[in-house]
Amino acid sequence: MNLCLHSMHTALLLASLILMNLFLFLPAGVHVRIWLCSCQMHADFMLKLLFHIQLITTEFHEIHSNTRKLMYVRS
């Protein structure tokens, strides 16, 4: 899981670096708009990622709890 998160974050940082290199050829007003847009995209991405992690964690706890109940019933 950590490796997956790390690789997604690395890809996002690489995309940000590419955008920053493109900034050299754009007027100053466009820089700010693109920067704000990329910050918003990064924030949205991180929120969605955290939401999915929370869902996976919740499902894991439910499965673990149900497994413990089954083991208790069998013994």
N, CA, C and O atoms as a Tripos MOL2 file, in Angstrom:
@<TRIPOS>MOLECULE
protein
  300   299    75     0     0
PROTEIN
NO_CHARGES

@<TRIPOS>ATOM
      1 N           0.8250   -1.1990    0.0000 N.3       1 MET1
      2 CA          0.0000    0.0000    0.0000 C.3       1 MET1
      3 C           0.8660    1.2580    0.0000 C.2       1 MET1
      4 O           0.6110    2.1930   -0.7600 O.2       1 MET1
      5 N           1.9060    1.2780    0.8680 N.am      2 ASN2
      6 CA          2.7820    2.4420    0.9310 C.3       2 ASN2
      7 C           3.5280    2.6570   -0.3740 C.2       2 ASN2
      8 O           3.7330    3.7970   -0.7920 O.2       2 ASN2
      9 N           3.9400    1.5590   -1.0280 N.am      3 LEU3
     10 CA          4.6430    1.6720   -2.2990 C.3       3 LEU3
     11 C           3.7350    2.2810   -3.3560 C.2       3 LEU3
     12 O           4.1740    3.1080   -4.1560 O.2       3 LEU3
     13 N           2.4750    1.8750   -3.3620 N.am      4 CYS4
     14 CA          1.5030    2.4100   -4.3140 C.3       4 CYS4
     15 C           1.3100    3.9090   -4.0890 C.2       4 CYS4
     16 O           1.3060    4.6850   -5.0450 O.2       4 CYS4
     17 N           1.1500    4.3180   -2.8270 N.am      5 LEU5
     18 CA          0.9850    5.7360   -2.5060 C.3       5 LEU5
     19 C           2.2170    6.5220   -2.9050 C.2       5 LEU5
     20 O           2.1130    7.6280   -3.4360 O.2       5 LEU5
     21 N           3.3930    5.9460   -2.6490 N.am      6 HIS6
     22 CA          4.6400    6.6330   -2.9750 C.3       6 HIS6
     23 C           4.7640    6.8380   -4.4800 C.2       6 HIS6
     24 O           5.1540    7.9180   -4.9240 O.2       6 HIS6
     25 N           4.4380    5.8170   -5.2720 N.am      7 SER7
     26 CA          4.5670    5.9360   -6.7260 C.3       7 SER7
     27 C           3.5520    6.9200   -7.2930 C.2       7 SER7
     28 O           3.8610    7.6390   -8.2430 O.2       7 SER7
     29 N           2.3350    6.9660   -6.7250 N.am      8 MET8
     30 CA          1.3480    7.9420   -7.1940 C.3       8 MET8
     31 C           1.7980    9.3570   -6.8640 C.2       8 MET8
     32 O           1.6450   10.2670   -7.6790 O.2       8 MET8
     33 N           2.3500    9.5430   -5.6760 N.am      9 HIS9
     34 CA          2.8080   10.8690   -5.2780 C.3       9 HIS9
     35 C           4.0000   11.2980   -6.1310 C.2       9 HIS9
     36 O           4.1140   12.4690   -6.4910 O.2       9 HIS9
     37 N           4.8900   10.3550   -6.4550 N.am     10 THR10
     38 CA          6.0360   10.6560   -7.3150 C.3      10 THR10
     39 C           5.5650   11.0710   -8.7020 C.2      10 THR10
     40 O           6.0950   12.0200   -9.2800 O.2      10 THR10
     41 N           4.5730   10.3660   -9.2410 N.am     11 ALA11
     42 CA          4.0330   10.7180  -10.5570 C.3      11 ALA11
     43 C           3.4140   12.1110  -10.5320 C.2      11 ALA11
     44 O           3.5620   12.8750  -11.4860 O.2      11 ALA11
     45 N           2.7300   12.4400   -9.4580 N.am     12 LEU12
     46 CA          2.1190   13.7600   -9.3220 C.3      12 LEU12
     47 C           3.1860   14.8450   -9.2530 C.2      12 LEU12
     48 O           3.0380   15.8990   -9.8720 O.2      12 LEU12
     49 N           4.2530   14.5970   -8.5110 N.am     13 LEU13
     50 CA          5.3470   15.5730   -8.4220 C.3      13 LEU13
     51 C           6.0430   15.7480   -9.7660 C.2      13 LEU13
     52 O           6.4170   16.8630  -10.1300 O.2      13 LEU13
     53 N           6.2190   14.6590  -10.5040 N.am     14 LEU14
     54 CA          6.8350   14.7340  -11.8230 C.3      14 LEU14
     55 C           5.9800   15.5710  -12.7700 C.2      14 LEU14
     56 O           6.5020   16.3940  -13.5230 O.2      14 LEU14
     57 N           4.6710   15.3590  -12.7290 N.am     15 ALA15
     58 CA          3.7660   16.1630  -13.5570 C.3      15 ALA15
     59 C           3.8540   17.6370  -13.1750 C.2      15 ALA15
     60 O           3.8010   18.5070  -14.0450 O.2      15 ALA15
     61 N           3.9890   17.9230  -11.8860 N.am     16 SER16
     62 CA          4.1280   19.3080  -11.4310 C.3      16 SER16
     63 C           5.4120   19.9310  -11.9610 C.2      16 SER16
     64 O           5.4200   21.0920  -12.3680 O.2      16 SER16
     65 N           6.4990   19.1590  -11.9550 N.am     17 LEU17
     66 CA          7.7700   19.6740  -12.4820 C.3      17 LEU17
     67 C           7.6760   19.9790  -13.9710 C.2      17 LEU17
     68 O           8.2140   20.9810  -14.4420 O.2      17 LEU17
     69 N           6.9910   19.1130  -14.7080 N.am     18 ILE18
     70 CA          6.8080   19.3480  -16.1440 C.3      18 ILE18
     71 C           6.0200   20.6330  -16.3580 C.2      18 ILE18
     72 O           6.3680   21.4430  -17.2170 O.2      18 ILE18
     73 N           4.9520   20.8190  -15.5740 N.am     19 LEU19
     74 CA          4.1720   22.0570  -15.6820 C.3      19 LEU19
     75 C           5.0230   23.2780  -15.3500 C.2      19 LEU19
     76 O           4.9020   24.3150  -16.0010 O.2      19 LEU19
     77 N           5.8770   23.1580  -14.3450 N.am     20 MET20
     78 CA          6.7150   24.2930  -13.9680 C.3      20 MET20
     79 C           7.6970   24.6440  -15.0790 C.2      20 MET20
     80 O           7.9970   25.8190  -15.2910 O.2      20 MET20
     81 N           8.1990   23.6400  -15.7900 N.am     21 ASN21
     82 CA          9.0830   23.9200  -16.9240 C.3      21 ASN21
     83 C           8.3330   24.6320  -18.0390 C.2      21 ASN21
     84 O           8.9080   25.4640  -18.7420 O.2      21 ASN21
     85 N           7.0550   24.3130  -18.2060 N.am     22 LEU22
     86 CA          6.2480   25.0020  -19.2120 C.3      22 LEU22
     87 C           6.0170   26.4600  -18.8390 C.2      22 LEU22
     88 O           5.7950   27.3000  -19.7120 O.2      22 LEU22
     89 N           6.0680   26.7620  -17.5440 N.am     23 PHE23
     90 CA          5.8580   28.1360  -17.0800 C.3      23 PHE23
     91 C           6.8540   29.1080  -17.7000 C.2      23 PHE23
     92 O           6.5440   30.2870  -17.8720 O.2      23 PHE23
     93 N           8.0410   28.6280  -18.0360 N.am     24 LEU24
     94 CA          9.0760   29.5130  -18.5780 C.3      24 LEU24
     95 C           8.6260   30.1880  -19.8690 C.2      24 LEU24
     96 O           9.1090   31.2670  -20.2100 O.2      24 LEU24
     97 N           7.7080   29.5580  -20.5800 N.am     25 PHE25
     98 CA          7.2860   30.0760  -21.8780 C.3      25 PHE25
     99 C           5.9380   30.7880  -21.8280 C.2      25 PHE25
    100 O           5.4030   31.1670  -22.8700 O.2      25 PHE25
    101 N           5.3830   30.9740  -20.6320 N.am     26 LEU26
    102 CA          4.0550   31.5810  -20.5030 C.3      26 LEU26
    103 C           4.1390   32.9490  -19.8400 C.2      26 LEU26
    104 O           5.0640   33.2070  -19.0700 O.2      26 LEU26
    105 N           3.1670   33.8430  -20.1370 N.am     27 PRO27
    106 CA          3.1230   35.1370  -19.4460 C.3      27 PRO27
    107 C           2.8220   34.9660  -17.9540 C.2      27 PRO27
    108 O           2.2880   33.9370  -17.5410 O.2      27 PRO27
    109 N           3.1620   35.9690  -17.1540 N.am     28 ALA28
    110 CA          3.0680   35.8660  -15.6910 C.3      28 ALA28
    111 C           1.6510   35.5930  -15.1920 C.2      28 ALA28
    112 O           1.4880   34.8130  -14.2530 O.2      28 ALA28
    113 N           0.6250   36.1980  -15.7770 N.am     29 GLY29
    114 CA         -0.7510   36.0000  -15.3270 C.3      29 GLY29
    115 C          -1.2070   34.5600  -15.4770 C.2      29 GLY29
    116 O          -1.9680   34.0510  -14.6540 O.2      29 GLY29
    117 N          -0.7390   33.9090  -16.5260 N.am     30 VAL30
    118 CA         -1.1150   32.5160  -16.7790 C.3      30 VAL30
    119 C          -0.4590   31.6030  -15.7450 C.2      30 VAL30
    120 O          -1.0340   30.5850  -15.3600 O.2      30 VAL30
    121 N           0.7450   31.9660  -15.2960 N.am     31 HIS31
    122 CA          1.4510   31.1630  -14.2840 C.3      31 HIS31
    123 C           0.5840   30.9680  -13.0510 C.2      31 HIS31
    124 O           0.4200   29.8510  -12.5620 O.2      31 HIS31
    125 N           0.0330   32.0690  -12.5570 N.am     32 VAL32
    126 CA         -0.7480   32.0210  -11.3180 C.3      32 VAL32
    127 C          -1.9830   31.1570  -11.4980 C.2      32 VAL32
    128 O          -2.3080   30.3550  -10.6220 O.2      32 VAL32
    129 N          -2.6800   31.3050  -12.6220 N.am     33 ARG33
    130 CA         -3.8990   30.5140  -12.8590 C.3      33 ARG33
    131 C          -3.5820   29.0240  -12.9340 C.2      33 ARG33
    132 O          -4.3020   28.2080  -12.3580 O.2      33 ARG33
    133 N          -2.5220   28.6660  -13.6330 N.am     34 ILE34
    134 CA         -2.1580   27.2490  -13.7500 C.3      34 ILE34
    135 C          -1.7110   26.7080  -12.3970 C.2      34 ILE34
    136 O          -2.0550   25.5820  -12.0350 O.2      34 ILE34
    137 N          -0.9440   27.5030  -11.6430 N.am     35 TRP35
    138 CA         -0.4710   27.0680  -10.3260 C.3      35 TRP35
    139 C          -1.6470   26.8110   -9.3910 C.2      35 TRP35
    140 O          -1.6740   25.8040   -8.6830 O.2      35 TRP35
    141 N          -2.6290   27.7300   -9.3900 N.am     36 LEU36
    142 CA         -3.8060   27.5490   -8.5340 C.3      36 LEU36
    143 C          -4.5950   26.3110   -8.9490 C.2      36 LEU36
    144 O          -5.0880   25.5680   -8.1010 O.2      36 LEU36
    145 N          -4.7100   26.0950  -10.2480 N.am     37 CYS37
    146 CA         -5.4350   24.9210  -10.7590 C.3      37 CYS37
    147 C          -4.7200   23.6350  -10.3390 C.2      37 CYS37
    148 O          -5.3680   22.6760   -9.9210 O.2      37 CYS37
    149 N          -3.3850   23.6110  -10.4490 N.am     38 SER38
    150 CA         -2.6510   22.3930  -10.0780 C.3      38 SER38
    151 C          -2.7230   22.1450   -8.5730 C.2      38 SER38
    152 O          -2.7640   20.9940   -8.1380 O.2      38 SER38
    153 N          -2.7380   23.2280   -7.7650 N.am     39 CYS39
    154 CA         -2.8950   23.0560   -6.3160 C.3      39 CYS39
    155 C          -4.2610   22.4500   -5.9970 C.2      39 CYS39
    156 O          -4.3740   21.5750   -5.1390 O.2      39 CYS39
    157 N          -5.2950   22.9190   -6.6930 N.am     40 GLN40
    158 CA         -6.6470   22.3980   -6.4780 C.3      40 GLN40
    159 C          -6.7230   20.9280   -6.8830 C.2      40 GLN40
    160 O          -7.3410   20.1220   -6.1880 O.2      40 GLN40
    161 N          -6.0920   20.5780   -8.0110 N.am     41 MET41
    162 CA         -6.0950   19.1870   -8.4630 C.3      41 MET41
    163 C          -5.3700   18.2990   -7.4570 C.2      41 MET41
    164 O          -5.8210   17.1920   -7.1640 O.2      41 MET41
    165 N          -4.2480   18.7840   -6.9300 N.am     42 HIS42
    166 CA         -3.4800   18.0070   -5.9530 C.3      42 HIS42
    167 C          -4.3010   17.7940   -4.6860 C.2      42 HIS42
    168 O          -4.3150   16.6960   -4.1290 O.2      42 HIS42
    169 N          -4.9850   18.8430   -4.2330 N.am     43 ALA43
    170 CA         -5.8170   18.7330   -3.0250 C.3      43 ALA43
    171 C          -6.9690   17.7490   -3.2480 C.2      43 ALA43
    172 O          -7.2550   16.9210   -2.3840 O.2      43 ALA43
    173 N          -7.6300   17.8410   -4.4100 N.am     44 ASP44
    174 CA         -8.7290   16.9190   -4.7250 C.3      44 ASP44
    175 C          -8.2340   15.4780   -4.7640 C.2      44 ASP44
    176 O          -8.8870   14.5720   -4.2470 O.2      44 ASP44
    177 N          -7.0650   15.2770   -5.3850 N.am     45 PHE45
    178 CA         -6.4780   13.9410   -5.4900 C.3      45 PHE45
    179 C          -6.1990   13.3670   -4.1000 C.2      45 PHE45
    180 O          -6.5200   12.2120   -3.8200 O.2      45 PHE45
    181 N          -5.5970   14.1870   -3.2330 N.am     46 MET46
    182 CA         -5.2560   13.7100   -1.8930 C.3      46 MET46
    183 C          -6.5140   13.4010   -1.0790 C.2      46 MET46
    184 O          -6.5370   12.4280   -0.3240 O.2      46 MET46
    185 N          -7.5580   14.2190   -1.2250 N.am     47 LEU47
    186 CA         -8.8100   13.9530   -0.5050 C.3      47 LEU47
    187 C          -9.4410   12.6410   -0.9600 C.2      47 LEU47
    188 O          -9.9040   11.8500   -0.1380 O.2      47 LEU47
    189 N          -9.4600   12.4140   -2.2770 N.am     48 LYS48
    190 CA        -10.0200   11.1640   -2.7980 C.3      48 LYS48
    191 C          -9.2000    9.9680   -2.3190 C.2      48 LYS48
    192 O          -9.7490    8.9240   -1.9650 O.2      48 LYS48
    193 N          -7.8800   10.1380   -2.3150 N.am     49 LEU49
    194 CA         -7.0000    9.0660   -1.8650 C.3      49 LEU49
    195 C          -7.2460    8.7370   -0.3990 C.2      49 LEU49
    196 O          -7.3330    7.5650   -0.0310 O.2      49 LEU49
    197 N          -7.3560    9.7620    0.4360 N.am     50 LEU50
    198 CA         -7.6290    9.5430    1.8570 C.3      50 LEU50
    199 C          -8.9810    8.8720    2.0650 C.2      50 LEU50
    200 O          -9.1210    8.0130    2.9350 O.2      50 LEU50
    201 N          -9.9830    9.2630    1.2670 N.am     51 PHE51
    202 CA        -11.3090    8.6570    1.3650 C.3      51 PHE51
    203 C         -11.2380    7.1650    1.0430 C.2      51 PHE51
    204 O         -11.8320    6.3470    1.7460 O.2      51 PHE51
    205 N         -10.5050    6.8070   -0.0310 N.am     52 HIS52
    206 CA        -10.3800    5.3940   -0.4030 C.3      52 HIS52
    207 C          -9.6140    4.6070    0.6620 C.2      52 HIS52
    208 O          -9.9600    3.4640    0.9590 O.2      52 HIS52
    209 N          -8.5820    5.2160    1.2310 N.am     53 ILE53
    210 CA         -7.8320    4.5400    2.3000 C.3      53 ILE53
    211 C          -8.7420    4.2840    3.4910 C.2      53 ILE53
    212 O          -8.6840    3.2210    4.1090 O.2      53 ILE53
    213 N          -9.5820    5.2630    3.8080 N.am     54 GLN54
    214 CA        -10.5150    5.0960    4.9310 C.3      54 GLN54
    215 C         -11.4970    3.9600    4.6490 C.2      54 GLN54
    216 O         -11.7880    3.1560    5.5350 O.2      54 GLN54
    217 N         -12.0120    3.8890    3.4080 N.am     55 LEU55
    218 CA        -12.9350    2.8070    3.0500 C.3      55 LEU55
    219 C         -12.2610    1.4420    3.1750 C.2      55 LEU55
    220 O         -12.8390    0.5030    3.7220 O.2      55 LEU55
    221 N         -11.0330    1.3400    2.6620 N.am     56 ILE56
    222 CA        -10.3090    0.0680    2.7240 C.3      56 ILE56
    223 C         -10.0550   -0.3270    4.1740 C.2      56 ILE56
    224 O         -10.2180   -1.4900    4.5420 O.2      56 ILE56
    225 N          -9.6580    0.6410    4.9970 N.am     57 THR57
    226 CA         -9.3960    0.3620    6.4120 C.3      57 THR57
    227 C         -10.6640   -0.0990    7.1190 C.2      57 THR57
    228 O         -10.6300   -1.0430    7.9080 O.2      57 THR57
    229 N         -11.7850    0.5670    6.8360 N.am     58 THR58
    230 CA        -13.0590    0.1920    7.4510 C.3      58 THR58
    231 C         -13.4510   -1.2280    7.0550 C.2      58 THR58
    232 O         -13.8750   -2.0180    7.8980 O.2      58 THR58
    233 N         -13.3080   -1.5530    5.7560 N.am     59 GLU59
    234 CA        -13.6440   -2.9010    5.2960 C.3      59 GLU59
    235 C         -12.7380   -3.9400    5.9570 C.2      59 GLU59
    236 O         -13.2010   -5.0150    6.3380 O.2      59 GLU59
    237 N         -11.4510   -3.6200    6.0940 N.am     60 PHE60
    238 CA        -10.5240   -4.5480    6.7400 C.3      60 PHE60
    239 C         -10.9470   -4.8080    8.1820 C.2      60 PHE60
    240 O         -10.9450   -5.9530    8.6340 O.2      60 PHE60
    241 N         -11.3090   -3.7520    8.9040 N.am     61 HIS61
    242 CA        -11.7230   -3.9250   10.3010 C.3      61 HIS61
    243 C         -13.0030   -4.7550   10.4010 C.2      61 HIS61
    244 O         -13.1470   -5.5640   11.3180 O.2      61 HIS61
    245 N         -13.9370   -4.5570    9.4580 N.am     62 GLU62
    246 CA        -15.1730   -5.3480    9.4690 C.3      62 GLU62
    247 C         -14.8700   -6.8220    9.2080 C.2      62 GLU62
    248 O         -15.4150   -7.6990    9.8790 O.2      62 GLU62
    249 N         -14.0060   -7.0930    8.2390 N.am     63 ILE63
    250 CA        -13.6450   -8.4810    7.9300 C.3      63 ILE63
    251 C         -12.9470   -9.1160    9.1290 C.2      63 ILE63
    252 O         -13.2420  -10.2530    9.4980 O.2      63 ILE63
    253 N         -12.0210   -8.3760    9.7300 N.am     64 HIS64
    254 CA        -11.2890   -8.8850   10.8970 C.3      64 HIS64
    255 C         -12.2500   -9.1730   12.0530 C.2      64 HIS64
    256 O         -12.1310  -10.1950   12.7290 O.2      64 HIS64
    257 N         -13.1950   -8.2680   12.2700 N.am     65 SER65
    258 CA        -14.1710   -8.4410   13.3490 C.3      65 SER65
    259 C         -15.0500   -9.6650   13.0960 C.2      65 SER65
    260 O         -15.3020  -10.4540   14.0070 O.2      65 SER65
    261 N         -15.5150   -9.8170   11.8520 N.am     66 ASN66
    262 CA        -16.3560  -10.9720   11.5050 C.3      66 ASN66
    263 C         -15.5810  -12.2780   11.6370 C.2      66 ASN66
    264 O         -16.1350  -13.2890   12.0700 O.2      66 ASN66
    265 N         -14.3110  -12.2620   11.2690 N.am     67 THR67
    266 CA        -13.4820  -13.4610   11.3900 C.3      67 THR67
    267 C         -13.3300  -13.8580   12.8540 C.2      67 THR67
    268 O         -13.4240  -15.0360   13.1990 O.2      67 THR67
    269 N         -13.0960  -12.8770   13.7040 N.am     68 ARG68
    270 CA        -12.9540  -13.1660   15.1400 C.3      68 ARG68
    271 C         -14.2620  -13.7230   15.7070 C.2      68 ARG68
    272 O         -14.2380  -14.6240   16.5450 O.2      68 ARG68
    273 N         -15.4030  -13.1910   15.2530 N.am     69 LYS69
    274 CA        -16.6990  -13.6990   15.7220 C.3      69 LYS69
    275 C         -16.8810  -15.1520   15.2980 C.2      69 LYS69
    276 O         -17.3380  -15.9800   16.0860 O.2      69 LYS69
    277 N         -16.5210  -15.4620   14.0410 N.am     70 LEU70
    278 CA        -16.6500  -16.8360   13.5540 C.3      70 LEU70
    279 C         -15.7470  -17.7850   14.3390 C.2      70 LEU70
    280 O         -16.1540  -18.8970   14.6750 O.2      70 LEU70
    281 N         -14.5290  -17.3470   14.6280 N.am     71 MET71
    282 CA        -13.6090  -18.1950   15.3930 C.3      71 MET71
    283 C         -14.1450  -18.4230   16.8060 C.2      71 MET71
    284 O         -13.9830  -19.5100   17.3600 O.2      71 MET71
    285 N         -14.7770  -17.4150   17.3870 N.am     72 TYR72
    286 CA        -15.3370  -17.5390   18.7330 C.3      72 TYR72
    287 C         -16.5130  -18.5170   18.7320 C.2      72 TYR72
    288 O         -16.6540  -19.3270   19.6490 O.2      72 TYR72
    289 N         -17.3600  -18.4370   17.6900 N.am     73 VAL73
    290 CA        -18.5260  -19.3220   17.5960 C.3      73 VAL73
    291 C         -18.0730  -20.7690   17.4140 C.2      73 VAL73
    292 O         -18.6670  -21.6750   17.9970 O.2      73 VAL73
    293 N         -17.0290  -20.9990   16.6110 N.am     74 ARG74
    294 CA        -16.5580  -22.3580   16.3440 C.3      74 ARG74
    295 C         -15.9130  -22.9970   17.5630 C.2      74 ARG74
    296 O         -15.9700  -24.2170   17.7150 O.2      74 ARG74
    297 N         -15.3090  -22.2120   18.4250 N.am     75 SER75
    298 CA        -14.5980  -22.8070   19.5700 C.3      75 SER75
    299 C         -15.4780  -23.0310   20.7700 C.2      75 SER75
    300 O         -15.0090  -23.5230   21.7960 O.2      75 SER75
@<TRIPOS>BOND
     1     1     2 1
     2     2     3 1
     3     3     4 2
     4     3     5 am
     5     5     6 1
     6     6     7 1
     7     7     8 2
     8     7     9 am
     9     9    10 1
    10    10    11 1
    11    11    12 2
    12    11    13 am
    13    13    14 1
    14    14    15 1
    15    15    16 2
    16    15    17 am
    17    17    18 1
    18    18    19 1
    19    19    20 2
    20    19    21 am
    21    21    22 1
    22    22    23 1
    23    23    24 2
    24    23    25 am
    25    25    26 1
    26    26    27 1
    27    27    28 2
    28    27    29 am
    29    29    30 1
    30    30    31 1
    31    31    32 2
    32    31    33 am
    33    33    34 1
    34    34    35 1
    35    35    36 2
    36    35    37 am
    37    37    38 1
    38    38    39 1
    39    39    40 2
    40    39    41 am
    41    41    42 1
    42    42    43 1
    43    43    44 2
    44    43    45 am
    45    45    46 1
    46    46    47 1
    47    47    48 2
    48    47    49 am
    49    49    50 1
    50    50    51 1
    51    51    52 2
    52    51    53 am
    53    53    54 1
    54    54    55 1
    55    55    56 2
    56    55    57 am
    57    57    58 1
    58    58    59 1
    59    59    60 2
    60    59    61 am
    61    61    62 1
    62    62    63 1
    63    63    64 2
    64    63    65 am
    65    65    66 1
    66    66    67 1
    67    67    68 2
    68    67    69 am
    69    69    70 1
    70    70    71 1
    71    71    72 2
    72    71    73 am
    73    73    74 1
    74    74    75 1
    75    75    76 2
    76    75    77 am
    77    77    78 1
    78    78    79 1
    79    79    80 2
    80    79    81 am
    81    81    82 1
    82    82    83 1
    83    83    84 2
    84    83    85 am
    85    85    86 1
    86    86    87 1
    87    87    88 2
    88    87    89 am
    89    89    90 1
    90    90    91 1
    91    91    92 2
    92    91    93 am
    93    93    94 1
    94    94    95 1
    95    95    96 2
    96    95    97 am
    97    97    98 1
    98    98    99 1
    99    99   100 2
   100    99   101 am
   101   101   102 1
   102   102   103 1
   103   103   104 2
   104   103   105 am
   105   105   106 1
   106   106   107 1
   107   107   108 2
   108   107   109 am
   109   109   110 1
   110   110   111 1
   111   111   112 2
   112   111   113 am
   113   113   114 1
   114   114   115 1
   115   115   116 2
   116   115   117 am
   117   117   118 1
   118   118   119 1
   119   119   120 2
   120   119   121 am
   121   121   122 1
   122   122   123 1
   123   123   124 2
   124   123   125 am
   125   125   126 1
   126   126   127 1
   127   127   128 2
   128   127   129 am
   129   129   130 1
   130   130   131 1
   131   131   132 2
   132   131   133 am
   133   133   134 1
   134   134   135 1
   135   135   136 2
   136   135   137 am
   137   137   138 1
   138   138   139 1
   139   139   140 2
   140   139   141 am
   141   141   142 1
   142   142   143 1
   143   143   144 2
   144   143   145 am
   145   145   146 1
   146   146   147 1
   147   147   148 2
   148   147   149 am
   149   149   150 1
   150   150   151 1
   151   151   152 2
   152   151   153 am
   153   153   154 1
   154   154   155 1
   155   155   156 2
   156   155   157 am
   157   157   158 1
   158   158   159 1
   159   159   160 2
   160   159   161 am
   161   161   162 1
   162   162   163 1
   163   163   164 2
   164   163   165 am
   165   165   166 1
   166   166   167 1
   167   167   168 2
   168   167   169 am
   169   169   170 1
   170   170   171 1
   171   171   172 2
   172   171   173 am
   173   173   174 1
   174   174   175 1
   175   175   176 2
   176   175   177 am
   177   177   178 1
   178   178   179 1
   179   179   180 2
   180   179   181 am
   181   181   182 1
   182   182   183 1
   183   183   184 2
   184   183   185 am
   185   185   186 1
   186   186   187 1
   187   187   188 2
   188   187   189 am
   189   189   190 1
   190   190   191 1
   191   191   192 2
   192   191   193 am
   193   193   194 1
   194   194   195 1
   195   195   196 2
   196   195   197 am
   197   197   198 1
   198   198   199 1
   199   199   200 2
   200   199   201 am
   201   201   202 1
   202   202   203 1
   203   203   204 2
   204   203   205 am
   205   205   206 1
   206   206   207 1
   207   207   208 2
   208   207   209 am
   209   209   210 1
   210   210   211 1
   211   211   212 2
   212   211   213 am
   213   213   214 1
   214   214   215 1
   215   215   216 2
   216   215   217 am
   217   217   218 1
   218   218   219 1
   219   219   220 2
   220   219   221 am
   221   221   222 1
   222   222   223 1
   223   223   224 2
   224   223   225 am
   225   225   226 1
   226   226   227 1
   227   227   228 2
   228   227   229 am
   229   229   230 1
   230   230   231 1
   231   231   232 2
   232   231   233 am
   233   233   234 1
   234   234   235 1
   235   235   236 2
   236   235   237 am
   237   237   238 1
   238   238   239 1
   239   239   240 2
   240   239   241 am
   241   241   242 1
   242   242   243 1
   243   243   244 2
   244   243   245 am
   245   245   246 1
   246   246   247 1
   247   247   248 2
   248   247   249 am
   249   249   250 1
   250   250   251 1
   251   251   252 2
   252   251   253 am
   253   253   254 1
   254   254   255 1
   255   255   256 2
   256   255   257 am
   257   257   258 1
   258   258   259 1
   259   259   260 2
   260   259   261 am
   261   261   262 1
   262   262   263 1
   263   263   264 2
   264   263   265 am
   265   265   266 1
   266   266   267 1
   267   267   268 2
   268   267   269 am
   269   269   270 1
   270   270   271 1
   271   271   272 2
   272   271   273 am
   273   273   274 1
   274   274   275 1
   275   275   276 2
   276   275   277 am
   277   277   278 1
   278   278   279 1
   279   279   280 2
   280   279   281 am
   281   281   282 1
   282   282   283 1
   283   283   284 2
   284   283   285 am
   285   285   286 1
   286   286   287 1
   287   287   288 2
   288   287   289 am
   289   289   290 1
   290   290   291 1
   291   291   292 2
   292   291   293 am
   293   293   294 1
   294   294   295 1
   295   295   296 2
   296   295   297 am
   297   297   298 1
   298   298   299 1
   299   299   300 2
@<TRIPOS>SUBSTRUCTURE
     1 MET1         2 RESIDUE 1 A MET
     2 ASN2         6 RESIDUE 1 A ASN
     3 LEU3        10 RESIDUE 1 A LEU
     4 CYS4        14 RESIDUE 1 A CYS
     5 LEU5        18 RESIDUE 1 A LEU
     6 HIS6        22 RESIDUE 1 A HIS
     7 SER7        26 RESIDUE 1 A SER
     8 MET8        30 RESIDUE 1 A MET
     9 HIS9        34 RESIDUE 1 A HIS
    10 THR10       38 RESIDUE 1 A THR
    11 ALA11       42 RESIDUE 1 A ALA
    12 LEU12       46 RESIDUE 1 A LEU
    13 LEU13       50 RESIDUE 1 A LEU
    14 LEU14       54 RESIDUE 1 A LEU
    15 ALA15       58 RESIDUE 1 A ALA
    16 SER16       62 RESIDUE 1 A SER
    17 LEU17       66 RESIDUE 1 A LEU
    18 ILE18       70 RESIDUE 1 A ILE
    19 LEU19       74 RESIDUE 1 A LEU
    20 MET20       78 RESIDUE 1 A MET
    21 ASN21       82 RESIDUE 1 A ASN
    22 LEU22       86 RESIDUE 1 A LEU
    23 PHE23       90 RESIDUE 1 A PHE
    24 LEU24       94 RESIDUE 1 A LEU
    25 PHE25       98 RESIDUE 1 A PHE
    26 LEU26      102 RESIDUE 1 A LEU
    27 PRO27      106 RESIDUE 1 A PRO
    28 ALA28      110 RESIDUE 1 A ALA
    29 GLY29      114 RESIDUE 1 A GLY
    30 VAL30      118 RESIDUE 1 A VAL
    31 HIS31      122 RESIDUE 1 A HIS
    32 VAL32      126 RESIDUE 1 A VAL
    33 ARG33      130 RESIDUE 1 A ARG
    34 ILE34      134 RESIDUE 1 A ILE
    35 TRP35      138 RESIDUE 1 A TRP
    36 LEU36      142 RESIDUE 1 A LEU
    37 CYS37      146 RESIDUE 1 A CYS
    38 SER38      150 RESIDUE 1 A SER
    39 CYS39      154 RESIDUE 1 A CYS
    40 GLN40      158 RESIDUE 1 A GLN
    41 MET41      162 RESIDUE 1 A MET
    42 HIS42      166 RESIDUE 1 A HIS
    43 ALA43      170 RESIDUE 1 A ALA
    44 ASP44      174 RESIDUE 1 A ASP
    45 PHE45      178 RESIDUE 1 A PHE
    46 MET46      182 RESIDUE 1 A MET
    47 LEU47      186 RESIDUE 1 A LEU
    48 LYS48      190 RESIDUE 1 A LYS
    49 LEU49      194 RESIDUE 1 A LEU
    50 LEU50      198 RESIDUE 1 A LEU
    51 PHE51      202 RESIDUE 1 A PHE
    52 HIS52      206 RESIDUE 1 A HIS
    53 ILE53      210 RESIDUE 1 A ILE
    54 GLN54      214 RESIDUE 1 A GLN
    55 LEU55      218 RESIDUE 1 A LEU
    56 ILE56      222 RESIDUE 1 A ILE
    57 THR57      226 RESIDUE 1 A THR
    58 THR58      230 RESIDUE 1 A THR
    59 GLU59      234 RESIDUE 1 A GLU
    60 PHE60      238 RESIDUE 1 A PHE
    61 HIS61      242 RESIDUE 1 A HIS
    62 GLU62      246 RESIDUE 1 A GLU
    63 ILE63      250 RESIDUE 1 A ILE
    64 HIS64      254 RESIDUE 1 A HIS
    65 SER65      258 RESIDUE 1 A SER
    66 ASN66      262 RESIDUE 1 A ASN
    67 THR67      266 RESIDUE 1 A THR
    68 ARG68      270 RESIDUE 1 A ARG
    69 LYS69      274 RESIDUE 1 A LYS
    70 LEU70      278 RESIDUE 1 A LEU
    71 MET71      282 RESIDUE 1 A MET
    72 TYR72      286 RESIDUE 1 A TYR
    73 VAL73      290 RESIDUE 1 A VAL
    74 ARG74      294 RESIDUE 1 A ARG
    75 SER75      298 RESIDUE 1 A SER
